[in-house]
Amino acid sequence: MNRIIKNYTNITEKHIALITDSYPEGFGDDDLTTLSMPDGKYLRCLEVRTEDTIYLFRIDSEMIEKLEEATDSDFGIDLDEAEISEE
């Protein structure tokens, strides 16, 4: 199974549709996964699984803005928590 990390600069309408299909009621902090990166930082991601791929959508302020514009939704995500942070 492929595992792909996407950020706001490389998502397409297909990816936005995957997110909205997987989270029709929207998503919140509880839906996010935290990944430990090799440089000691952490990455907050939203996981979406397809038949052959696990997409990890990096959730930061730019991604939230792009998703809100595409879906006309308001995500109540604490952006300070969603940004990459050091331990």
N, CA, C and O atoms as CSV, one atom per row, in Angstrom:
chain,resi,resn,atom,element,x,y,z
A,1,MET,N,N,0.842,-1.175,0.000
A,1,MET,CA,C,0.000,0.000,0.000
A,1,MET,C,C,0.890,1.242,0.000
A,1,MET,O,O,1.846,1.324,0.771
A,2,ASN,N,N,0.579,2.191,-0.851
A,2,ASN,CA,C,1.318,3.449,-0.921
A,2,ASN,C,C,0.928,4.346,0.243
A,2,ASN,O,O,-0.211,4.323,0.710
A,3,ARG,N,N,1.879,5.129,0.699
A,3,ARG,CA,C,1.627,6.113,1.749
A,3,ARG,C,C,2.155,7.446,1.235
A,3,ARG,O,O,3.355,7.597,1.006
A,4,ILE,N,N,1.257,8.412,1.054
A,4,ILE,CA,C,1.609,9.674,0.421
A,4,ILE,C,C,1.236,10.835,1.333
A,4,ILE,O,O,0.108,10.919,1.820
A,5,ILE,N,N,2.199,11.733,1.559
A,5,ILE,CA,C,1.931,12.951,2.318
A,5,ILE,C,C,1.689,14.076,1.318
A,5,ILE,O,O,2.493,14.296,0.412
A,6,LYS,N,N,0.574,14.786,1.492
A,6,LYS,CA,C,0.215,15.895,0.611
A,6,LYS,C,C,0.110,17.160,1.451
A,6,LYS,O,O,-0.274,17.118,2.620
A,7,ASN,N,N,0.458,18.289,0.832
A,7,ASN,CA,C,0.227,19.567,1.492
A,7,ASN,C,C,-0.624,20.445,0.582
A,7,ASN,O,O,-1.015,20.025,-0.507
A,8,TYR,N,N,-0.903,21.638,1.022
A,8,TYR,CA,C,-1.844,22.488,0.291
A,8,TYR,C,C,-1.360,22.841,-1.108
A,8,TYR,O,O,-2.185,23.165,-1.962
A,9,THR,N,N,-0.065,22.795,-1.380
A,9,THR,CA,C,0.446,23.176,-2.705
A,9,THR,C,C,0.262,22.083,-3.741
A,9,THR,O,O,0.335,22.356,-4.939
A,10,ASN,N,N,0.024,20.842,-3.307
A,10,ASN,CA,C,-0.078,19.771,-4.289
A,10,ASN,C,C,-1.336,18.913,-4.175
A,10,ASN,O,O,-1.339,17.752,-4.584
A,11,ILE,N,N,-2.405,19.489,-3.619
A,11,ILE,CA,C,-3.663,18.743,-3.638
A,11,ILE,C,C,-4.491,19.187,-4.838
A,11,ILE,O,O,-4.383,20.318,-5.312
A,12,THR,N,N,-5.311,18.271,-5.308
A,12,THR,CA,C,-6.166,18.528,-6.458
A,12,THR,C,C,-7.624,18.432,-6.018
A,12,THR,O,O,-7.915,18.129,-4.861
A,13,GLU,N,N,-8.524,18.690,-6.944
A,13,GLU,CA,C,-9.954,18.539,-6.654
A,13,GLU,C,C,-10.266,17.097,-6.250
A,13,GLU,O,O,-11.148,16.863,-5.424
A,14,LYS,N,N,-9.548,16.134,-6.825
A,14,LYS,CA,C,-9.731,14.725,-6.466
A,14,LYS,C,C,-9.430,14.506,-4.989
A,14,LYS,O,O,-10.157,13.788,-4.302
A,15,HIS,N,N,-8.359,15.125,-4.503
A,15,HIS,CA,C,-7.989,14.973,-3.094
A,15,HIS,C,C,-9.008,15.640,-2.180
A,15,HIS,O,O,-9.346,15.102,-1.125
A,16,ILE,N,N,-9.494,16.802,-2.577
A,16,ILE,CA,C,-10.514,17.491,-1.782
A,16,ILE,C,C,-11.775,16.636,-1.717
A,16,ILE,O,O,-12.420,16.551,-0.672
A,17,ALA,N,N,-12.126,16.001,-2.841
A,17,ALA,CA,C,-13.293,15.105,-2.857
A,17,ALA,C,C,-13.080,13.912,-1.928
A,17,ALA,O,O,-14.013,13.490,-1.245
A,18,LEU,N,N,-11.863,13.364,-1.895
A,18,LEU,CA,C,-11.570,12.255,-0.975
A,18,LEU,C,C,-11.782,12.675,0.471
A,18,LEU,O,O,-12.355,11.930,1.266
A,19,ILE,N,N,-11.318,13.869,0.803
A,19,ILE,CA,C,-11.468,14.371,2.175
A,19,ILE,C,C,-12.944,14.572,2.504
A,19,ILE,O,O,-13.405,14.132,3.557
A,20,THR,N,N,-13.681,15.222,1.628
A,20,THR,CA,C,-15.092,15.492,1.921
A,20,THR,C,C,-15.924,14.214,1.927
A,20,THR,O,O,-16.896,14.120,2.676
A,21,ASP,N,N,-15.559,13.226,1.102
A,21,ASP,CA,C,-16.269,11.943,1.129
A,21,ASP,C,C,-15.977,11.174,2.414
A,21,ASP,O,O,-16.864,10.531,2.976
A,22,SER,N,N,-14.726,11.243,2.875
A,22,SER,CA,C,-14.336,10.526,4.085
A,22,SER,C,C,-14.819,11.210,5.363
A,22,SER,O,O,-15.048,10.554,6.380
A,23,TYR,N,N,-14.971,12.529,5.302
A,23,TYR,CA,C,-15.393,13.320,6.465
A,23,TYR,C,C,-16.548,14.238,6.057
A,23,TYR,O,O,-16.386,15.458,6.017
A,24,PRO,N,N,-17.713,13.655,5.755
A,24,PRO,CA,C,-18.839,14.470,5.254
A,24,PRO,C,C,-19.341,15.506,6.253
A,24,PRO,O,O,-19.922,16.515,5.852
A,25,GLU,N,N,-19.130,15.279,7.520
A,25,GLU,CA,C,-19.549,16.218,8.558
A,25,GLU,C,C,-18.405,17.154,8.948
A,25,GLU,O,O,-18.533,17.931,9.895
A,26,GLY,N,N,-17.292,17.083,8.226
A,26,GLY,CA,C,-16.117,17.862,8.570
A,26,GLY,C,C,-15.212,17.068,9.501
A,26,GLY,O,O,-15.535,15.940,9.873
A,27,PHE,N,N,-14.090,17.648,9.876
A,27,PHE,CA,C,-13.168,16.975,10.776
A,27,PHE,C,C,-12.683,17.957,11.821
A,27,PHE,O,O,-12.791,19.173,11.661
A,28,GLY,N,N,-12.151,17.405,12.884
A,28,GLY,CA,C,-11.650,18.232,13.981
A,28,GLY,C,C,-10.328,17.706,14.488
A,28,GLY,O,O,-9.725,16.822,13.881
A,29,ASP,N,N,-9.882,18.250,15.597
A,29,ASP,CA,C,-8.601,17.860,16.185
A,29,ASP,C,C,-8.518,16.364,16.459
A,29,ASP,O,O,-7.453,15.765,16.307
A,30,ASP,N,N,-9.629,15.755,16.859
A,30,ASP,CA,C,-9.624,14.325,17.184
A,30,ASP,C,C,-9.368,13.452,15.964
A,30,ASP,O,O,-8.961,12.300,16.112
A,31,ASP,N,N,-9.599,13.975,14.759
A,31,ASP,CA,C,-9.395,13.208,13.531
A,31,ASP,C,C,-7.963,13.294,13.013
A,31,ASP,O,O,-7.598,12.584,12.076
A,32,LEU,N,N,-7.156,14.154,13.614
A,32,LEU,CA,C,-5.794,14.355,13.136
A,32,LEU,C,C,-4.824,13.372,13.782
A,32,LEU,O,O,-4.976,12.988,14.941
A,33,THR,N,N,-3.823,12.976,12.997
A,33,THR,CA,C,-2.757,12.103,13.443
A,33,THR,C,C,-1.481,12.927,13.552
A,33,THR,O,O,-1.228,13.793,12.714
A,34,THR,N,N,-0.682,12.665,14.567
A,34,THR,CA,C,0.591,13.360,14.722
A,34,THR,C,C,1.723,12.413,14.346
A,34,THR,O,O,1.841,11.315,14.889
A,35,LEU,N,N,2.555,12.862,13.402
A,35,LEU,CA,C,3.695,12.072,12.968
A,35,LEU,C,C,4.979,12.704,13.467
A,35,LEU,O,O,5.122,13.927,13.461
A,36,SER,N,N,5.908,11.873,13.896
A,36,SER,CA,C,7.225,12.341,14.304
A,36,SER,C,C,8.129,12.306,13.080
A,36,SER,O,O,8.267,11.268,12.431
A,37,MET,N,N,8.740,13.435,12.768
A,37,MET,CA,C,9.609,13.541,11.606
A,37,MET,C,C,11.061,13.274,12.027
A,37,MET,O,O,11.400,13.428,13.201
A,38,PRO,N,N,11.917,12.877,11.081
A,38,PRO,CA,C,13.315,12.575,11.411
A,38,PRO,C,C,14.080,13.740,12.039
A,38,PRO,O,O,15.043,13.524,12.775
A,39,ASP,N,N,13.655,14.978,11.750
A,39,ASP,CA,C,14.356,16.144,12.288
A,39,ASP,C,C,13.877,16.532,13.691
A,39,ASP,O,O,14.281,17.567,14.221
A,40,GLY,N,N,13.015,15.700,14.291
A,40,GLY,CA,C,12.542,15.970,15.639
A,40,GLY,C,C,11.282,16.808,15.705
A,40,GLY,O,O,10.768,17.057,16.796
A,41,LYS,N,N,10.773,17.248,14.569
A,41,LYS,CA,C,9.536,18.023,14.537
A,41,LYS,C,C,8.353,17.077,14.374
A,41,LYS,O,O,8.514,15.899,14.054
A,42,TYR,N,N,7.172,17.618,14.598
A,42,TYR,CA,C,5.950,16.848,14.468
A,42,TYR,C,C,5.094,17.430,13.362
A,42,TYR,O,O,5.112,18.634,13.109
A,43,LEU,N,N,4.348,16.560,12.710
A,43,LEU,CA,C,3.489,16.947,11.607
A,43,LEU,C,C,2.078,16.466,11.910
A,43,LEU,O,O,1.875,15.288,12.201
A,44,ARG,N,N,1.098,17.368,11.844
A,44,ARG,CA,C,-0.308,16.998,12.056
A,44,ARG,C,C,-0.935,16.695,10.709
A,44,ARG,O,O,-0.866,17.514,9.793
A,45,CYS,N,N,-1.546,15.527,10.579
A,45,CYS,CA,C,-2.104,15.072,9.301
A,45,CYS,C,C,-3.504,14.520,9.478
A,45,CYS,O,O,-3.884,14.025,10.540
A,46,LEU,N,N,-4.251,14.625,8.394
A,46,LEU,CA,C,-5.562,13.996,8.294
A,46,LEU,C,C,-5.382,12.776,7.401
A,46,LEU,O,O,-4.921,12.902,6.266
A,47,GLU,N,N,-5.739,11.606,7.896
A,47,GLU,CA,C,-5.549,10.374,7.146
A,47,GLU,C,C,-6.808,10.025,6.352
A,47,GLU,O,O,-7.919,10.044,6.883
A,48,VAL,N,N,-6.613,9.706,5.069
A,48,VAL,CA,C,-7.690,9.223,4.212
A,48,VAL,C,C,-7.174,7.993,3.491
A,48,VAL,O,O,-6.137,8.042,2.829
A,49,ARG,N,N,-7.904,6.882,3.620
A,49,ARG,CA,C,-7.497,5.620,2.991
A,49,ARG,C,C,-8.353,5.337,1.758
A,49,ARG,O,O,-9.572,5.506,1.761
A,50,THR,N,N,-7.662,4.898,0.704
A,50,THR,CA,C,-8.339,4.388,-0.474
A,50,THR,C,C,-7.957,2.915,-0.594
A,50,THR,O,O,-7.276,2.371,0.276
A,51,GLU,N,N,-8.390,2.285,-1.653
A,51,GLU,CA,C,-8.116,0.867,-1.835
A,51,GLU,C,C,-6.617,0.556,-1.843
A,51,GLU,O,O,-6.195,-0.473,-1.315
A,52,ASP,N,N,-5.818,1.437,-2.439
A,52,ASP,CA,C,-4.397,1.153,-2.595
A,52,ASP,C,C,-3.464,2.210,-2.002
A,52,ASP,O,O,-2.244,2.075,-2.102
A,53,THR,N,N,-4.018,3.262,-1.385
A,53,THR,CA,C,-3.186,4.364,-0.911
A,53,THR,C,C,-3.680,4.898,0.434
A,53,THR,O,O,-4.882,4.987,0.683
A,54,ILE,N,N,-2.730,5.246,1.284
A,54,ILE,CA,C,-3.027,5.997,2.502
A,54,ILE,C,C,-2.522,7.411,2.259
A,54,ILE,O,O,-1.319,7.635,2.126
A,55,TYR,N,N,-3.441,8.359,2.201
A,55,TYR,CA,C,-3.070,9.764,2.046
A,55,TYR,C,C,-2.981,10.390,3.428
A,55,TYR,O,O,-3.862,10.195,4.264
A,56,LEU,N,N,-1.925,11.135,3.661
A,56,LEU,CA,C,-1.768,11.918,4.873
A,56,LEU,C,C,-1.713,13.373,4.438
A,56,LEU,O,O,-0.709,13.834,3.894
A,57,PHE,N,N,-2.807,14.092,4.685
A,57,PHE,CA,C,-2.904,15.491,4.292
A,57,PHE,C,C,-2.392,16.356,5.433
A,57,PHE,O,O,-2.975,16.390,6.517
A,58,ARG,N,N,-1.289,17.056,5.171
A,58,ARG,CA,C,-0.690,17.936,6.179
A,58,ARG,C,C,-1.669,19.066,6.485
A,58,ARG,O,O,-2.083,19.801,5.589
A,59,ILE,N,N,-2.030,19.195,7.750
A,59,ILE,CA,C,-2.985,20.215,8.162
A,59,ILE,C,C,-2.230,21.389,8.773
A,59,ILE,O,O,-1.643,21.290,9.850
A,60,ASP,N,N,-2.266,22.497,8.050
A,60,ASP,CA,C,-1.700,23.755,8.523
A,60,ASP,C,C,-2.661,24.856,8.091
A,60,ASP,O,O,-3.697,24.567,7.494
A,61,SER,N,N,-2.339,26.095,8.379
A,61,SER,CA,C,-3.274,27.185,8.093
A,61,SER,C,C,-3.594,27.292,6.603
A,61,SER,O,O,-4.730,27.593,6.236
A,62,GLU,N,N,-2.605,27.050,5.740
A,62,GLU,CA,C,-2.850,27.129,4.301
A,62,GLU,C,C,-3.795,26.025,3.826
A,62,GLU,O,O,-4.665,26.265,2.989
A,63,MET,N,N,-3.622,24.811,4.365
A,63,MET,CA,C,-4.504,23.701,3.982
A,63,MET,C,C,-5.925,23.969,4.459
A,63,MET,O,O,-6.881,23.740,3.717
A,64,ILE,N,N,-6.073,24.451,5.692
A,64,ILE,CA,C,-7.406,24.765,6.211
A,64,ILE,C,C,-8.075,25.796,5.317
A,64,ILE,O,O,-9.246,25.647,4.969
A,65,GLU,N,N,-7.344,26.842,4.940
A,65,GLU,CA,C,-7.891,27.886,4.081
A,65,GLU,C,C,-8.324,27.311,2.734
A,65,GLU,O,O,-9.406,27.632,2.243
A,66,LYS,N,N,-7.497,26.475,2.140
A,66,LYS,CA,C,-7.827,25.879,0.840
A,66,LYS,C,C,-9.069,24.997,0.939
A,66,LYS,O,O,-9.940,25.057,0.072
A,67,LEU,N,N,-9.158,24.179,1.990
A,67,LEU,CA,C,-10.325,23.314,2.178
A,67,LEU,C,C,-11.587,24.126,2.444
A,67,LEU,O,O,-12.654,23.807,1.920
A,68,GLU,N,N,-11.470,25.175,3.257
A,68,GLU,CA,C,-12.639,26.014,3.543
A,68,GLU,C,C,-13.150,26.691,2.278
A,68,GLU,O,O,-14.360,26.774,2.066
A,69,GLU,N,N,-12.241,27.176,1.435
A,69,GLU,CA,C,-12.653,27.800,0.178
A,69,GLU,C,C,-13.318,26.791,-0.751
A,69,GLU,O,O,-14.319,27.109,-1.393
A,70,ALA,N,N,-12.774,25.580,-0.829
A,70,ALA,CA,C,-13.290,24.564,-1.746
A,70,ALA,C,C,-14.627,23.988,-1.297
A,70,ALA,O,O,-15.436,23.583,-2.131
A,71,THR,N,N,-14.868,23.948,0.022
A,71,THR,CA,C,-16.067,23.290,0.534
A,71,THR,C,C,-17.077,24.239,1.157
A,71,THR,O,O,-18.151,23.804,1.573
A,72,ASP,N,N,-16.760,25.514,1.230
A,72,ASP,CA,C,-17.629,26.485,1.903
A,72,ASP,C,C,-17.948,26.057,3.334
A,72,ASP,O,O,-19.059,26.264,3.821
A,73,SER,N,N,-16.967,25.461,3.997
A,73,SER,CA,C,-17.114,25.009,5.378
A,73,SER,C,C,-16.176,25.793,6.273
A,73,SER,O,O,-15.228,26.426,5.809
A,74,ASP,N,N,-16.457,25.738,7.561
A,74,ASP,CA,C,-15.588,26.373,8.549
A,74,ASP,C,C,-15.070,25.276,9.462
A,74,ASP,O,O,-15.844,24.651,10.188
A,75,PHE,N,N,-13.764,25.038,9.430
A,75,PHE,CA,C,-13.163,24.004,10.267
A,75,PHE,C,C,-12.675,24.632,11.555
A,75,PHE,O,O,-11.911,25.597,11.535
A,76,GLY,N,N,-13.117,24.085,12.672
A,76,GLY,CA,C,-12.738,24.605,13.978
A,76,GLY,C,C,-11.454,23.980,14.489
A,76,GLY,O,O,-11.417,23.440,15.595
A,77,ILE,N,N,-10.405,24.053,13.690
A,77,ILE,CA,C,-9.132,23.457,14.068
A,77,ILE,C,C,-8.277,24.510,14.769
A,77,ILE,O,O,-8.183,25.650,14.313
A,78,ASP,N,N,-7.657,24.118,15.876
A,78,ASP,CA,C,-6.720,24.997,16.571
A,78,ASP,C,C,-5.433,25.012,15.758
A,78,ASP,O,O,-4.636,24.076,15.834
A,79,LEU,N,N,-5.226,26.076,14.977
A,79,LEU,CA,C,-4.097,26.125,14.058
A,79,LEU,C,C,-2.757,26.116,14.761
A,79,LEU,O,O,-1.775,25.647,14.185
A,80,ASP,N,N,-2.677,26.613,15.979
A,80,ASP,CA,C,-1.412,26.552,16.722
A,80,ASP,C,C,-1.014,25.104,16.953
A,80,ASP,O,O,0.167,24.764,16.893
A,81,GLU,N,N,-1.988,24.256,17.215
A,81,GLU,CA,C,-1.722,22.832,17.430
A,81,GLU,C,C,-1.433,22.124,16.117
A,81,GLU,O,O,-0.687,21.144,16.105
A,82,ALA,N,N,-2.007,22.596,14.998
A,82,ALA,CA,C,-1.888,21.902,13.727
A,82,ALA,C,C,-0.579,22.200,13.013
A,82,ALA,O,O,-0.187,21.451,12.119
A,83,GLU,N,N,0.098,23.261,13.380
A,83,GLU,CA,C,1.358,23.608,12.721
A,83,GLU,C,C,2.448,22.637,13.129
A,83,GLU,O,O,2.361,22.008,14.183
A,84,ILE,N,N,3.467,22.513,12.308
A,84,ILE,CA,C,4.623,21.709,12.680
A,84,ILE,C,C,5.245,22.349,13.911
A,84,ILE,O,O,5.438,23.564,13.956
A,85,SER,N,N,5.551,21.551,14.883
A,85,SER,CA,C,6.147,22.092,16.096
A,85,SER,C,C,7.297,21.209,16.551
A,85,SER,O,O,7.371,20.029,16.209
A,86,GLU,N,N,8.179,21.799,17.318
A,86,GLU,CA,C,9.283,21.026,17.887
A,86,GLU,C,C,8.876,20.524,19.247
A,86,GLU,O,O,8.050,21.132,19.928
A,87,GLU,N,N,9.460,19.411,19.639
A,87,GLU,CA,C,9.133,18.826,20.940
A,87,GLU,C,C,9.718,19.649,22.049
A,87,GLU,O,O,9.549,19.314,23.222
